[in-house]
Amino acid sequence: MKMTDKDDDQLLVALARRNWYILGGLTLLSLLWRSMDVTKGVLAGGLIAIIAYGWLYRSAASALAHPDQGAPKRYQRAYIVRLAAVGTAIYLLIAKGGVSPLALSVGLSVVVINILWTTWRRMI
């Protein structure tokens, strides 16, 4: 089955929307632990993952939309800045924010869960 540009656009919109649904579900599940550290960790990790994924998408789209000689360098710089921002946010949340590291990793898995779910659904 050949995918069209319209299918690709719909897929990206569906992925973006489903990220928020998965984050909401995981956050609600985290309330069962009755610990704000766990809930804050899941929520913060999910927000970081969704923001980083959106940032990655915009960087890649920009590099592909303007394929001049400087596009690879701009993409690499954006990658390094994004990696540093995500790393700093994770460090601050664990060191200063008092969130559960395990819960934070669950939240950071939102996009991975979404991509695995979408792949599985397209295979069946």
N, C-alpha and C positions, 0 to 999 in steps of 0.2 A: 504494500500500500504506500503510495507516494504522498508525502506530506507537503502541503502548500504553505506559503507565507502566512495565510490566514490561520491555518492550523497551528503554526508556530506562535503567532501572536496570542491565540486563545490559550495555548498551553502555558505561556508565560504569565498571562493574567490569572489562570487557574492556579498555577504554582504560588503566585504571590498571595492570592486569597487564602489558599489552603495553609500557608505558613501561619497565618493569624489564627485559623481554626485550631490547628495543632497546638499552637502556643496557649490558646485559651483552654483547651482540654487538659494539657499538661499542668497548667496553673491551677485549674480546678482540682485535679487529682492531688496536687501537692498540698492542698488544704487539708487533706485527710491526715497529714502528719501533725497538724496543729502546731506548727513551728513557723514563725515568720521568717526565720533564716532560710528554711527550705523553700518557702513560697517566693521570697525575694530572689533566691538563687535561680530558680526555674524561670521566673519572669525576666530577670536581668539577662540571663544567658540567652533566652529566646529573643529578646530585643536586640542584643548584640549580634546574634546570628542573622536575624532578618535585615538589620541595617547593613551589616557587612555584605550580605548577599546582594542587596540592592545597589550598594556602592560598586561591587564587582561588576554587576550588570551594566551600570552606567559607564564605567571605565572601559569595558570591552566594547560596548556600543559606540562610544566616542572614538576609540582607536580604529574600529572598523569603518566608521562613517567618514573619517578623515585619514585615509591610508597614505599619508606623505612619509617622508624620511624620518621625521621626528616622532611618529606615532608609537613605535616600539619603546622608545626611551620614556615617553610620557606615561605609557601604560606601566612600565617597570617602576617608575617613581611613584605612581598612584598605588601600585601593589605594596611597595615598601611602607608608604605612609599608612595604608589601610592595615597592614600587618602590625605596625607599631601602635596604631590607635587601638586595635582590638587587644593586643597584648597588654597595653597600659590599662585599659578598662578592666580586663580580667584580673590583673595584679591588684588594682585598687579595690575591686569588689571583694577579693579574698583577704587582702591584707588589712584594709581599712573599713570595708563595708560590712564585714561580719556575715557574709553569706556562706551557705554550705557549699564546699567545692564539688561534692557529688551532685547536688541539685543544680549547680551552675553548669556542670557538664551535660546534664539532662536537657537543660534549656538550650545549650549550644547545639544540641542534636536536632533541633526543630527542622532545619533545612535538609539535613541528611535523611531524616524520617520521611519528609515530604518527597524527596527525590526517589527514595526506595519505594515508597507507596505508589508513586506515579509510574515508575518503571514496571512494577509488578502488575498494576492495573492494565498497562498497555500490552503486557505479554499474554494476558489471558483473554 
